[in-house]
Every structure is written in C-alpha cells, then in structure tokens.
Amino acid sequence: MPTVLQQEGFKIQIFVHDHEPPHVHARHERGLVVVNLAVAPGQAPSIRTVKHASADVQRTALRIVMEHNDFLVEQWGFIHG
C-alpha cells in the first residue's frame, strides 16, 4: 500500500486493491483512522473507521485529509484508474 502523504506523524496510505468509496488509511503510532474522501460538490471528508485512536488523533487525521482532499482524490484515481 503506497504512502501518498506524510504529515504530523501520520502516514496517509491508499491500498492498491481496495474498494469504493474512495478513502485513505491515516496511520499513526497512536492508532488508525480510515477517512472517506470528499468526491462530490459540497461533500466533506468523513471518518469511517477508527482503531485505537484517541479523539485528538481522529481530529488531526481528519484535518490533514481535509487540507489535502483534492490531492488525495487525485492519488486515488491514479492508483485505481
């Protein structure tokens, strides 16, 4: 699974053989947050799954994904065609 972004201790990854909807795995030493990407107008990224991540880690992961959503959607398209 390629790491497409690293920021604030997070590795933002997209699985090569993954399923819709477009999403990323935000891995941190303090947990994992899976975030659905915003792909439609007016839509915002949203947390889908959390494993062992505090509320603070979840907020930070969501903020990072929101800040880079367009880039991450582009990477999803590049990886998944």
C-alpha positions as CSV (number, residue, x, y, z in Angstrom):
1,M,0.0,0.0,0.0
2,P,1.6,3.2,-1.1
3,T,2.1,6.1,1.3
4,V,1.0,9.2,-0.6
5,L,1.5,11.8,2.2
6,Q,3.3,12.0,5.5
7,Q,2.5,14.8,7.9
8,E,2.5,15.3,11.7
9,G,3.4,11.7,12.4
10,F,0.7,10.3,10.1
11,K,1.3,8.1,7.0
12,I,-1.6,8.6,4.7
13,Q,-2.0,5.4,2.6
14,I,-4.1,4.1,-0.2
15,F,-4.4,0.3,-0.7
16,V,-3.7,-0.7,-4.3
17,H,-6.5,-3.3,-4.4
18,D,-9.2,-1.6,-2.3
19,H,-12.9,-0.9,-2.7
20,E,-15.1,2.1,-3.1
21,P,-15.9,4.7,-1.8
22,P,-12.5,6.5,-2.2
23,H,-10.8,6.6,1.2
24,V,-7.4,6.7,2.8
25,H,-5.9,5.0,5.8
26,A,-4.3,7.5,8.2
27,R,-1.8,5.5,10.2
28,H,-0.2,7.0,13.4
29,E,1.8,5.3,16.2
30,R,-1.3,6.1,18.3
31,G,-3.9,4.5,16.1
32,L,-5.5,4.2,12.7
33,V,-8.3,6.3,11.2
34,V,-9.9,5.5,7.8
35,V,-11.3,8.6,6.2
36,N,-13.7,8.7,3.2
37,L,-12.7,11.3,0.7
38,A,-14.9,14.1,-0.5
39,V,-15.6,13.4,-4.2
40,A,-18.9,15.3,-4.8
41,P,-19.5,19.1,-4.6
42,G,-20.5,20.1,-1.1
43,Q,-19.3,16.9,0.4
44,A,-16.7,16.8,3.2
45,P,-14.3,14.0,4.2
46,S,-15.7,11.8,6.9
47,I,-14.3,9.3,9.4
48,R,-15.3,5.8,8.5
49,T,-13.3,3.5,10.9
50,V,-11.2,4.1,14.0
51,K,-8.8,1.6,15.6
52,H,-7.1,2.5,18.8
53,A,-7.1,6.3,18.1
54,S,-8.0,8.9,20.6
55,A,-10.3,11.8,19.7
56,D,-7.3,14.0,19.3
57,V,-5.7,11.7,16.8
58,Q,-9.0,11.4,14.9
59,R,-9.4,15.1,14.7
60,T,-5.9,15.6,13.4
61,A,-6.2,12.8,10.8
62,L,-9.5,14.4,9.6
63,R,-8.0,17.8,9.4
64,I,-5.0,16.6,7.4
65,V,-7.3,14.8,5.0
66,M,-9.5,17.8,4.6
67,E,-6.5,20.0,3.9
68,H,-5.2,17.6,1.2
69,N,-8.5,16.2,-0.1
70,D,-8.1,17.2,-3.7
71,F,-4.6,15.7,-3.9
72,L,-5.8,12.5,-2.2
73,V,-8.7,12.1,-4.6
74,E,-6.2,12.6,-7.5
75,Q,-4.0,9.9,-6.0
76,W,-6.9,7.5,-5.5
77,G,-7.7,8.0,-9.2
78,F,-4.1,7.4,-10.2
79,I,-3.9,4.2,-8.2
80,H,-7.3,2.8,-9.0
81,G,-7.7,4.1,-12.6
